């Protein structure tokens, strides 16, 4: 594996344009689609590390399914910077190619984007995905179709919170603020344990607004991504639409990413926690 990175054009508020390249040598179990995806993600991570000396966390999730004696792997990977540098947005589509090097099939990605150095570490909040219960002992990332979803949240400072879920079809749903919340932003007090998606746990004046959720799966196993966004600075949720009566308001993955990146480029104190969950059909 090798990589390179070049930085050019220092922009406003410390935003830089960077580019990088990464050559990925995948194991035999990785599909071409996932190999290209991994190459692109790692090119971004390497470019950031080379430019800012950053440390990166990689949120990975995989499920192995057995069909007729053969194993199939469903893999999802999302990266999130925690200190010193972060990728804000692409400025052109990644360039990818596949070729043989020393009889090994490799995947090469070149990426171009905007990034910035993180001067603050963001608020160290605590968010836990809960399955079929509102206690922290119900923390889980492996769900079955029909399971209830809850989220516990604690923050050391007052601020604003938004929660989104991306499904297996790359649709992004706004889980919080709730559908009937008309101002599109939700203030969260510090020093309290908040439980989302539960009418029973909600304050009396909020019970009628609460949306409760259970998860479904169209395939035998699906991977979803939960984005938890918090900032001490005020921000409003993304512009979304009602697709179906019984579903949260939604937007496309590209629209969500564009909005998320814009929020983060304007607010250095915003933190985004990414959690992967799997949903299995009941046998």
Phi, psi and omega in degrees: 000141175211165182205163172215160183213141177224135178249140177209158176060094174281124184256188180295148176056033176076010179280129181241153171266126180230160176217156182203165180224144180217138176249120186252127176257096187277154170290166184295336184282348184272131180286159178303321180299313181290327179295316177298318180298316180295320179299318180295313181298318182287330174298319178294316181297317181293319178300317178295316181296319180293322184280315189249354185066031188280157169258138185236141169260144179244116179268107184245151174212138177213148179229131178257126181240137181255124178230119177053041177084357180248145181262136177237135184250125173257117189236139175222142183218128177227131181258148178215125179285147179243335176214153166072322180206150178211146177277122183268313180193158173282143173253351170201161182296141176300145176259128184230151174208159179236135181206167178266129173231115182054047179065014177248128177284121182237161181237127185245134179231137171243131184234151182221127182197182175253140181214168178210158174279136179270119181266343175233154184273355182080172181284133181273071179278171179234121180232133181229129175278130186242143181242120173059033176173158185257001176277154178294345175288349178268012178301130181195155174236001178248113184245161169244152179306131182099348178291145176279144179249130173227166178217128173261144186216133176223141181222145179278352179224155173295151178179200186234142189231141171220144180229130180232151176234129175257125183270184184292342179264009178069024168273142181244127184247138176274108178276331183204129005300155183291164185301323184271004177281109192280340184265353172074011176217148184230118180278134181239128179278147179279163173074012179233152174266115180258135176246118181267155175071024179226116177294324182298322184270352184283151173301155185303319183283356181247352188303321183289343180271340191293132169260129176256143188234145164232154188262148178232165178215129177274333178254172181297323176219134178228149176252130175240159178238132175252125177255124178246112186247128181219142175210145172290349179261145184293136172210157180249158181293168180289158175289123184224176183226160175271114181269315179222149186302319187267009180245155175297163175295148190223168172209169181284161178300317181295320178295320180295313181299318179298317179293315181299316180295322179295318178300315184288327179291333180270341188228101181288347181267354179288137176239140178239118177260129182249125179232129178268138175230152174247147179232122180251145173287147175286135179283000000 
